[in-house]
Amino acid sequence: MKIVVCGSMIAYPKMLKLKSKLEQNGHVVILPDPAKDKHIKLIKENKYVDTYKLKIKFDYIRRHYRNILSADCILITNWSKNNEKNYIGGNAFLEMGFAHILKKPIYTLKPIPNNRYYYHEMRAMKPQIFPLPHR
């Protein structure tokens, strides 16, 4: 299965490990693609700030949308962030919407958070918990 991973870029190092695990189980995995090695370095140092200026400059939203177009499903990596359990931020929520409109399955690693802004919209898209491989 071709899986597009979505989630907070702060968790990019965890996404790399997840990608490896999924590929070992026969999946093709596409991660968000930071445009510059400098961004990856800042992410690993926990100093990366994903601003609207970077999203515009590197066209991150459209780039990941094109990935979703070519995928079988998306996987939201909703690890906790800033003391928010099972965090799903604006970009991941937007990507859930893209997948929903495209009628692609939406998976999460954990249950969706009880987000007061878009909890009901997330529930309406019927995401499922992804069955992670055990090896």
C-alpha positions as CSV (number, residue, x, y, z in Angstrom):
1,M,0.0,0.0,0.0
2,K,1.2,3.5,-0.8
3,I,0.9,5.6,2.4
4,V,1.4,9.3,2.8
5,V,2.4,10.3,6.3
6,C,1.1,13.6,7.7
7,G,1.7,15.3,11.0
8,S,3.7,17.9,12.9
9,M,7.1,18.5,11.5
10,I,8.5,18.5,15.0
11,A,8.0,14.7,14.9
12,Y,10.0,14.3,11.6
13,P,12.6,12.1,13.3
14,K,9.9,9.8,14.5
15,M,8.3,9.8,11.1
16,L,11.6,8.6,9.6
17,K,11.6,5.6,12.0
18,L,7.9,4.9,11.2
19,K,8.7,5.0,7.5
20,S,11.4,2.4,7.9
21,K,9.1,0.1,9.9
22,L,6.3,0.4,7.3
23,E,8.7,-0.2,4.4
24,Q,10.0,-3.4,6.1
25,N,6.4,-4.5,5.9
26,G,6.1,-3.9,2.2
27,H,4.5,-0.5,2.1
28,V,5.6,2.5,0.0
29,V,5.8,5.5,2.3
30,I,5.9,9.2,1.4
31,L,6.8,11.7,4.1
32,P,6.5,15.5,4.1
33,D,9.5,16.7,2.3
34,P,11.4,19.6,3.9
35,A,12.8,21.6,1.0
36,K,16.2,22.1,2.5
37,D,18.7,20.0,4.5
38,K,18.9,23.0,6.9
39,H,15.3,22.5,7.8
40,I,15.9,18.8,8.6
41,K,18.8,19.8,10.8
42,L,16.7,22.4,12.7
43,I,13.9,19.8,13.1
44,K,16.4,17.4,14.7
45,E,17.7,20.2,17.0
46,N,14.1,21.1,17.9
47,K,14.6,24.6,16.5
48,Y,12.5,24.5,13.4
49,V,9.6,26.9,13.2
50,D,7.1,26.1,10.4
51,T,5.9,29.5,9.4
52,Y,3.4,30.6,6.8
53,K,6.3,32.2,4.9
54,L,8.0,28.8,4.5
55,K,4.8,27.2,3.5
56,I,4.4,29.8,0.8
57,K,8.0,29.9,-0.3
58,F,8.3,26.1,-0.7
59,D,4.7,25.5,-1.6
60,Y,4.5,22.8,1.1
61,I,0.7,22.5,1.2
62,R,0.4,21.9,-2.6
63,R,3.4,19.6,-2.6
64,H,1.9,17.3,0.1
65,Y,-1.5,17.5,-1.6
66,R,0.1,16.1,-4.8
67,N,1.5,13.2,-2.6
68,I,-1.9,12.5,-1.3
69,L,-3.4,12.4,-4.8
70,S,-1.0,9.5,-5.7
71,A,-1.5,7.6,-2.4
72,D,-3.8,4.8,-1.3
73,C,-4.3,6.3,2.1
74,I,-2.9,8.8,4.6
75,L,-1.6,8.2,8.0
76,I,-1.7,11.0,10.6
77,T,1.1,10.7,13.1
78,N,-0.7,12.2,16.0
79,W,1.8,11.9,18.7
80,S,1.5,14.3,21.6
81,K,2.9,17.8,21.2
82,N,3.2,20.7,23.7
83,N,1.3,18.8,26.3
84,E,-1.6,18.1,23.9
85,K,-2.4,14.4,23.8
86,N,-2.7,12.9,20.2
87,Y,-2.1,16.3,18.6
88,I,-3.5,17.0,15.2
89,G,-2.6,20.5,14.0
90,G,-3.9,22.6,11.2
91,N,-1.9,21.1,8.4
92,A,-2.7,17.5,9.3
93,F,-6.4,18.5,9.6
94,L,-6.3,20.1,6.2
95,E,-4.6,16.9,4.8
96,M,-7.3,14.8,6.4
97,G,-9.8,17.0,4.5
98,F,-8.0,16.5,1.2
99,A,-8.0,12.7,1.7
100,H,-11.7,12.7,2.7
101,I,-12.7,14.7,-0.5
102,L,-10.6,12.3,-2.6
103,K,-12.3,9.3,-0.8
104,K,-9.0,7.9,0.5
105,P,-8.9,6.1,3.8
106,I,-7.6,8.2,6.7
107,Y,-5.6,6.5,9.5
108,T,-4.3,7.9,12.7
109,L,-1.7,6.3,15.0
110,K,-3.8,7.2,18.1
111,P,-7.4,8.2,18.7
112,I,-8.3,11.7,17.5
113,P,-7.9,14.4,20.1
114,N,-10.9,16.1,21.7
115,N,-10.1,19.3,19.9
116,R,-12.7,22.0,20.5
117,Y,-12.2,23.6,17.1
118,Y,-12.6,20.7,14.7
119,Y,-13.3,17.5,16.7
120,H,-16.7,16.9,15.0
121,E,-15.2,17.4,11.5
122,M,-12.5,14.9,12.2
123,R,-15.0,12.4,13.5
124,A,-17.1,12.9,10.4
125,M,-14.2,11.9,8.2
126,K,-14.2,8.5,10.0
127,P,-10.5,8.0,10.6
128,Q,-9.4,4.6,11.7
129,I,-6.5,3.6,14.0
130,F,-3.7,2.2,11.8
131,P,-2.7,-1.4,12.6
132,L,1.0,-1.0,13.1
133,P,3.2,-4.0,12.3
134,H,4.8,-5.7,15.3
135,R,8.2,-6.3,13.9
